[in-house]
Amino acid sequence: MKTGRIGKVLGSITIILLFIPFFSWASGGTDPDMTRTTWGWAAVIIFVFAYLLVIFEEKIHLKKSKPVLIAAGVIWIFIAIVFDDHVGEESFRHHLLDYAELFLFLLVAMTYINSLENRNVFLAIKAWLVRKKFSLRMIFWITGLISFFMSPFADNLTTALLMGTVITAVGKGNKRFLVPAYINIVVAANAGGAFSPFGDITTLMVWQKGKIQFFEFFSLFIPSVVNWLVPALIISFIISKEKPDTTEETIRLKYGAWIMIVLFCMTIVTAVFFHTFLHLPPVAGMMLGLGYLGILAFFIKEHDGKQNKQDYILGIRSESTKKPHFDIMTNVARSEWDTLLFFYGVIMCVGGLAQFGYLSIISNYMYMDLGATTANILVGILSAILDNIPVMFAVLNMNPVMDHSQWLLVTLTAGVGGSLLSIGSAAGVALMGASKGVYTFWGHLKWAPIIALGYALSIYCHYLINM
């Protein structure tokens, strides 16, 4: 807990330092210049305070969505007071549309993940890995490899939690194995998510904005591999080759599991088809994919009902112990609503600060004074300290003029930069909580130079391939 607090304090200080230059740089922006007004300064202070509460979520036990929702509302009240009615309304609707597309897209993806979990898909993968007689070093590589290739389809958070449970079950208190294995999962999940629009929120935002087309993301595959593989190779040398105790637990997939996997893949294909060939937002294809799942849910519910009736007749189950029917709406309700509402708050807060003109100032400083390459590398470092979602949304709102290879670069750095610190990505934060003090801020920080080497080499690899 102590190390986690230190990491959060460092993040808090960085947030404050990030916004201090606003006051000294505020010499331009909108017309008239709203960055130098009391309303503008108040909006910045409110956002900083709200984000501090987000960082200290585990300490104060306040859900992260609540402070940013309030901050967003107050900031837009300021905008309504300062700007013309039509300006504030049009700007709000613009950012709300951005959020609506992201929200519905994520809602469908989360519903599919929850439904696959209901059908025991992830438990079956975990059980298979645990009962095989692999050495610890082999498990280190297998879980890293699975994390790298699973996160492009599932999100990096789900991937990290799933593989984390496997590591925990196999390691059983072996901290010398557990900590490096957790770090390997975090790095692999973040790297794997960087070359797919579905692997991370930031890549999804870039794709939906049309900055990078679907198949163009795969040009980041080799840099992403380098980002994970270099640290993994170095860390693997300290992993023992001993074989852990195994169990014979076998998990059977429930009815409809394989069809559901196929439909999930079809949904991804549908979203890509809508965006690439029909020039419609990807979310339209995802919502059609939710319809696929709804039809399958009908047949699963019918099957489960007949199975319950048969078990009741045979005396296997009583009326009170019947299995609950599969219900797609239950899986919709199980989505990460706090996270979805947090995204709303962040998007509207950053959009409000953009309306005051602060993002224009940052954009001019980073992308004109420092240069696009330096700025995009810094985006990755900031993602490790803050969070890649508000950082990337800010970049998209700045909309700096830069070529295609630079948009690929910022997509890469924002995706993998969070691996530099345990608090820099949802995968790292989730594993810190799930490991119950085994995987900590300082435990990750010890390997930060090795991870930074992978970060630097992935950028260099990108230059060799895509520049």
Backbone hydrogen bonds, N-H to C=O, Kabsch-Sander energy under -0.5 kcal/mol:
donor,donor_aa,acceptor,acceptor_aa,energy
5,R,1,M,-2.2
6,I,2,K,-2.0
7,G,3,T,-2.2
8,K,4,G,-2.1
9,V,5,R,-2.7
10,L,6,I,-2.3
11,G,7,G,-1.9
12,S,8,K,-2.6
13,I,9,V,-2.8
14,T,10,L,-2.0
15,I,11,G,-2.1
16,I,12,S,-2.2
17,L,13,I,-2.6
18,L,14,T,-2.3
19,F,15,I,-1.5
20,I,16,I,-1.4
22,F,19,F,-1.1
23,F,19,F,-0.5
23,F,20,I,-1.3
24,S,20,I,-0.7
25,W,21,P,-2.9
26,A,22,F,-1.1
27,S,25,W,-2.8
34,M,32,P,-0.7
37,T,34,M,-1.1
41,W,37,T,-2.2
42,A,38,T,-2.5
43,A,39,W,-2.1
44,V,40,G,-2.0
45,I,41,W,-2.4
46,I,42,A,-2.4
47,F,43,A,-2.2
48,V,44,V,-2.6
49,F,45,I,-2.5
50,A,46,I,-2.5
51,Y,47,F,-2.5
52,L,48,V,-2.0
53,L,49,F,-1.7
54,V,50,A,-1.5
55,I,51,Y,-2.2
56,F,52,L,-1.8
57,E,54,V,-1.5
60,I,56,F,-2.6
61,H,57,E,-2.0
62,L,57,E,-0.6
63,K,61,H,-0.5
66,K,63,K,-1.2
68,V,64,K,-0.9
69,L,65,S,-2.0
70,I,66,K,-1.9
71,A,67,P,-2.5
72,A,68,V,-2.5
73,G,69,L,-2.0
74,V,70,I,-2.5
75,I,71,A,-2.7
76,W,72,A,-2.1
77,I,73,G,-1.3
78,F,74,V,-2.1
79,I,75,I,-2.0
80,A,76,W,-2.1
81,I,77,I,-1.7
82,V,78,F,-2.4
83,F,79,I,-2.9
88,G,84,D,-2.2
89,E,85,D,-2.4
90,E,86,H,-2.5
91,S,87,V,-2.2
92,F,88,G,-2.4
93,R,89,E,-2.5
94,H,90,E,-2.0
95,H,91,S,-2.0
96,L,92,F,-2.5
97,L,93,R,-2.1
98,D,94,H,-1.6
99,Y,95,H,-2.2
100,A,96,L,-2.7
101,E,97,L,-2.1
102,L,98,D,-1.7
103,F,99,Y,-3.5
104,L,100,A,-2.4
105,F,101,E,-1.9
106,L,102,L,-2.5
107,L,103,F,-2.4
108,V,104,L,-2.0
109,A,105,F,-2.1
110,M,106,L,-3.1
111,T,107,L,-2.0
112,Y,108,V,-2.3
113,I,109,A,-2.3
114,N,110,M,-2.6
115,S,111,T,-2.2
116,L,112,Y,-2.7
117,E,113,I,-2.1
118,N,114,N,-1.9
119,R,115,S,-1.5
120,N,117,E,-1.7
121,V,116,L,-2.2
124,A,120,N,-2.0
125,I,121,V,-1.6
126,K,122,F,-2.2
127,A,123,L,-2.7
128,W,124,A,-2.1
129,L,125,I,-2.0
130,V,126,K,-2.2
131,R,127,A,-2.2
132,K,128,W,-1.0
134,F,132,K,-1.7
136,L,242,E,-2.5
137,R,240,S,-0.9
139,I,135,S,-2.6
140,F,136,L,-2.3
141,W,137,R,-1.8
142,I,138,M,-2.8
143,T,139,I,-2.8
144,G,140,F,-1.5
145,L,141,W,-2.6
146,I,142,I,-2.8
147,S,143,T,-2.3
148,F,144,G,-2.2
149,F,145,L,-1.9
150,M,146,I,-2.1
151,S,147,S,-1.9
153,F,150,M,-1.9
154,A,150,M,-2.8
156,N,199,G,-1.0
159,T,155,D,-2.2
160,A,156,N,-2.3
161,L,157,L,-2.3
162,L,158,T,-2.3
163,M,159,T,-2.6
164,G,160,A,-2.1
165,T,161,L,-1.7
166,V,162,L,-1.3
167,I,163,M,-2.3
168,T,164,G,-2.5
169,A,165,T,-2.2
170,V,166,V,-2.2
171,G,167,I,-3.3
172,K,168,T,-1.9
174,N,171,G,-1.2
175,K,173,G,-1.7
177,F,174,N,-1.3
178,L,174,N,-2.9
179,V,175,K,-1.8
181,A,177,F,-1.9
182,Y,178,L,-2.8
183,I,179,V,-2.3
184,N,180,P,-2.3
185,I,181,A,-1.9
186,V,182,Y,-2.3
187,V,183,I,-2.6
188,A,184,N,-2.4
189,A,185,I,-2.8
190,N,186,V,-2.2
191,A,187,V,-2.4
192,G,188,A,-2.8
193,G,189,A,-1.6
194,A,190,N,-0.6
194,A,191,A,-0.9
195,F,192,G,-0.8
196,S,193,G,-0.9
199,G,196,S,-1.2
204,L,200,D,-1.9
205,M,201,I,-2.3
206,V,202,T,-2.1
207,W,203,T,-2.3
208,Q,204,L,-2.7
209,K,205,M,-1.8
210,G,207,W,-1.4
211,K,206,V,-1.8
212,I,206,V,-0.7
216,E,213,Q,-0.7
217,F,213,Q,-0.9
217,F,214,F,-1.2
218,F,215,F,-0.8
219,S,216,E,-1.5
220,L,217,F,-2.2
221,F,218,F,-1.5
224,S,220,L,-2.1
225,V,221,F,-2.5
226,V,222,I,-2.6
227,N,223,P,-2.1
228,W,224,S,-1.7
229,L,225,V,-3.6
230,V,226,V,-1.9
232,A,228,W,-2.0
233,L,229,L,-2.8
234,I,230,V,-1.7
235,I,231,P,-2.9
236,S,232,A,-2.3
237,F,233,L,-0.5
237,F,234,I,-0.9
238,I,235,I,-1.9
239,I,236,S,-1.4
252,R,250,T,-0.5
254,K,119,R,-2.0
257,A,254,K,-1.9
260,M,256,G,-2.3
261,I,257,A,-2.0
262,V,258,W,-2.0
263,L,259,I,-2.5
264,F,260,M,-2.3
265,C,261,I,-2.0
266,M,262,V,-2.4
267,T,263,L,-2.3
268,I,264,F,-1.9
269,V,265,C,-2.2
270,T,266,M,-2.7
271,A,267,T,-2.5
272,V,268,I,-2.2
273,F,269,V,-2.6
274,F,270,T,-2.7
275,H,271,A,-1.9
276,T,272,V,-3.0
277,F,273,F,-2.3
278,L,273,F,-1.4
280,L,274,F,-2.9
284,A,281,P,-1.8
285,G,281,P,-0.7
285,G,282,P,-0.5
286,M,282,P,-1.9
287,M,283,V,-2.4
288,L,284,A,-1.5
289,G,285,G,-2.0
290,L,286,M,-1.6
291,G,287,M,-1.2
292,Y,288,L,-1.4
293,L,289,G,-1.9
294,G,290,L,-2.1
295,I,291,G,-2.1
296,L,292,Y,-2.1
297,A,293,L,-2.8
298,F,294,G,-1.4
299,F,295,I,-1.4
300,I,296,L,-2.5
301,K,297,A,-2.6
302,E,298,F,-2.0
303,H,299,F,-2.4
304,D,300,I,-3.0
305,G,301,K,-2.1
306,K,302,E,-2.1
307,Q,303,H,-2.4
308,N,304,D,-2.4
309,K,305,G,-2.0
310,Q,306,K,-2.4
311,D,307,Q,-2.6
312,Y,308,N,-2.1
313,I,309,K,-2.0
314,L,310,Q,-2.3
315,G,311,D,-0.5
315,G,312,Y,-0.5
316,I,311,D,-2.2
317,R,311,D,-1.2
321,T,318,S,-1.0
322,K,319,E,-0.7
330,T,327,D,-0.5
331,N,327,D,-1.3
332,V,328,I,-1.8
333,A,329,M,-2.3
334,R,330,T,-1.2
335,S,332,V,-1.5
337,W,335,S,-2.0
340,L,336,E,-2.3
341,L,337,W,-2.5
342,F,338,D,-1.9
343,F,339,T,-2.1
344,Y,340,L,-1.4
345,G,341,L,-2.3
346,V,342,F,-2.7
347,I,343,F,-2.7
348,M,344,Y,-2.5
349,C,345,G,-2.3
350,V,346,V,-2.8
351,G,347,I,-2.3
352,G,348,M,-2.0
353,L,349,C,-2.3
354,A,350,V,-2.1
355,Q,351,G,-1.8
356,F,352,G,-1.5
357,G,353,L,-0.9
357,G,354,A,-0.6
358,Y,353,L,-1.9
361,I,357,G,-1.2
362,I,358,Y,-2.2
363,S,359,L,-2.8
364,N,360,S,-2.4
365,Y,361,I,-2.2
366,M,362,I,-3.1
367,Y,363,S,-2.5
368,M,363,S,-0.6
368,M,364,N,-1.1
369,D,364,N,-1.5
370,L,365,Y,-1.7
371,G,366,M,-0.8
375,A,371,G,-2.5
376,N,372,A,-2.7
377,I,373,T,-2.0
378,L,374,T,-2.2
379,V,375,A,-1.7
380,G,376,N,-1.1
381,I,377,I,-1.4
382,L,378,L,-3.0
383,S,379,V,-1.9
384,A,380,G,-1.0
384,A,381,I,-0.5
385,I,381,I,-1.1
386,L,382,L,-3.4
391,V,387,D,-1.4
392,M,388,N,-2.5
393,F,389,I,-2.5
394,A,390,P,-2.1
395,V,391,V,-1.9
396,L,392,M,-2.6
397,N,393,F,-2.0
398,M,394,A,-2.5
399,N,395,V,-2.3
402,M,400,P,-0.9
406,Q,403,D,-0.7
407,W,403,D,-1.4
408,L,404,H,-2.1
409,L,405,S,-1.8
410,V,406,Q,-2.5
411,T,407,W,-1.7
412,L,408,L,-2.2
413,T,409,L,-2.9
414,A,410,V,-2.2
415,G,411,T,-1.4
416,V,412,L,-2.6
417,G,413,T,-2.4
419,S,416,V,-1.7
420,L,417,G,-1.8
421,L,418,G,-0.8
424,G,418,G,-0.5
424,G,421,L,-1.4
425,S,422,S,-0.5
429,V,425,S,-2.3
430,A,426,A,-2.3
431,L,427,A,-2.0
432,M,428,G,-2.0
433,G,429,V,-1.6
434,A,430,A,-2.5
435,S,431,L,-2.4
436,K,433,G,-0.8
437,G,432,M,-1.0
438,V,435,S,-0.8
440,T,438,V,-0.7
444,H,440,T,-1.9
445,L,441,F,-2.3
446,K,442,W,-1.6
447,W,444,H,-1.4
448,A,445,L,-1.4
451,I,447,W,-2.2
452,A,448,A,-3.1
453,L,449,P,-1.7
454,G,450,I,-1.7
455,Y,451,I,-2.1
456,A,452,A,-2.8
457,L,453,L,-2.6
458,S,454,G,-2.0
459,I,455,Y,-1.6
460,Y,456,A,-2.2
461,C,457,L,-2.7
462,H,458,S,-2.1
463,Y,459,I,-1.9
464,L,460,Y,-2.0
465,I,461,C,-2.0
466,N,462,H,-3.2
467,M,462,H,-0.5
467,M,463,Y,-1.1
